[in-house]
Amino acid sequence: MTVVGDNDTCGWSREESLSSVVSATLLDLPASSFIPVNIHRHTNPIKLWTERVATQLSDLQKLINLYFGTALSEVSPEMERDSFNLNKLIFTVSSGGKAHVLHSNSGRVIWSRLLDNIIPLSNGEYQVHLVRSASHYPLPALVAVFGASADNKKAVLTVLNPLDGSLQYKHEFESKLSQIR
């Protein structure tokens, strides 16, 4: 729904399917390049030292780019974990089968995607499970959504990358879903 103001400007806008959210989960954002990750990966002190120097040179380059206003990277700072890990992504699925990812700090819709041919399970909800978090770099984060097929009510598994909304995997099972653990 969009309210248009004077001079055809958007006065107010809302994603209408957010009014019927039936399933949601919180997701961690990827670690910032400024926050050290995998500190104890090597036991060799020379490898540790060279990795530390390379990381510090990379951080210095990013700082110079930030100071002179050049593009840092493809990832915006809003999509990076803060030092206290308070910024999260909220993954939701509406009753109509539309998935959304919202930023917890701003409430902004990062992306939305209609899940094709999927309806809620018999209890009126989708089962949403975090398969792999963003902490497993370089592998992408994954969220699994279990629902029912709109055609024959058989179980459907849809796996999405919660950072960009890309479909990673979809499978329709031969029977109805009775239980998920």
N, C-alpha and C positions, 0 to 999 in steps of 0.2 A: 504494500500500500504506500502510495506517495502523495503528499500534499504539495501542490505547486503554488508558489507565491508569485509576487510581482515579477515581471520581466522573465517569465518562464524559469525561475530559479526554484530549486528544490527546498521547500520550507521544512519538510519533515519526511522521513522515510523509515519504513519498518518492513522487515522480511516477515510476511504474513504466516508462513509455516512455523515460525518460532512460537506461535501461540498454542501449538499442539504438540509440544515436545513430550515424548513418552519414555525416552531413554537418554542417559547422559553419563559421561565419565570425564575425569580430569586427567590431563596429560602434561608431562614435563616438557619444557622447551629444550632445544639442543643447547649444550654448554657453549658459552661465549669463548671465543678464541683467546680472550684475555684471562680466562680462568684456567689454571693448570689442570690437565686431564691425564690420567695414567702416569702419575709421577714415578711409580716404582715398576715400570714396564721392563727395564733392563737391569741386570745385576752388574754388568761391566761398567766401571766408573768412567771410562773414556767415552763409551756410547752415551751414558747419561749426560756427560758434560757437553758433547757435541750437539745432542738433542736440545739441551737447555739453551745453548748459544744460538742455535737455529731458531728456536721459539722466540727468544728475545729479539733477534734481528727482525723476525717477521712482525712482532708487536711494534717495534720501532718504525718499521715501514708503514704499518697501519696508522700509527700515531701521526707520522708526517703527512700521510694522505688525508687524515682527518683535519689536521691543522690547515692544510692548503686547499681543502674543500674538494678533493678528487674522490671519485667513487671508491669505497672501501671494498665491497664485495657484493655478491648477489643477495646475501642474507641481511635483512634490515636489523638494526639493534633491537627493535620491538620483538623480533622472533628469536631472540637469544635469552638464555637463562640469566637471571640476575644473581648477584652474589648470595642472596638469601633464599633463592629458589621460590620466590613468592609469585612471580608471574607464571601463569599456567595457560594452557589451551583447554577449552571446554568443548568436547566432542558431543554433539547431540544428534538424535534421530527423531523426526516428527512422525506422527501417526500416518501421514501421507507418504512416508518413505523418503523424505528429504534429509540428507545429512548436512550438518553445519559444523564449522569450527569457529568458535568465538575466542577472542583474546580476553582473559579475565581482568586485565588491568583497565582496558578501554571499553570493553563490551562490543567492539567492532567485529563484524562478521569477516573472517579471514577468507573463507571460501564456503560455497554450498554446492551440493550435487544431489541430483535426483537418483536414487537407487532404483534401477530398472526392474520392474515386475516383482516387487517385493512388498509384502504387507506384514503387519505385526503378527506375532505368534498368538496362540489361542488365549493367552492371558492379557492380550492387548498391548504388549510391550515387545521391543526388540531386545535380544541379548547382545550387549556390547562388551567386548573384552579387549584389553590391551595385550597384544601378542608380543610386541617388542617396543621398548621405549626408545626415545631419542638418545639415550646414553650409550647405545651400542654402535657408535660411529665406527666405520663408515657405512654400516648397514642402515637402511631407512627404518624409521618407526612404522609400526603396523598396528592397525585396529581391525578386529574382526566383528562383523555385524551378522547375527543369526536372525533370520526372519522366515517367513513362509512365502512360497510362490503364489502370486495372485491368480495363476491359472489353475493349479491343482492342489494347493495347500501343502505341498511337500516342502521340506526344509531347504533353505538357501543360505549359503555362506558367502559373504562378500567381505573381502579384505582390502582396506584402503590405506594409503599413506596419509596420516593426519596432518602433515605439514603442508602438502600441496593438493590433496584431494584426488590424487591419481589412483585409478583402480589397479590393484596388484594381482587380484585373484578372485574368481567367482566360480562357485560350484553349486549345482542343484543335486540334492541327495535323492535317493530312490524312495524314501519313506518320510513320514512326518517326524518332526522333532519331538521327543518325549522328555528328555532331560539333558542339561548341560552341567558339567562339573568343572 
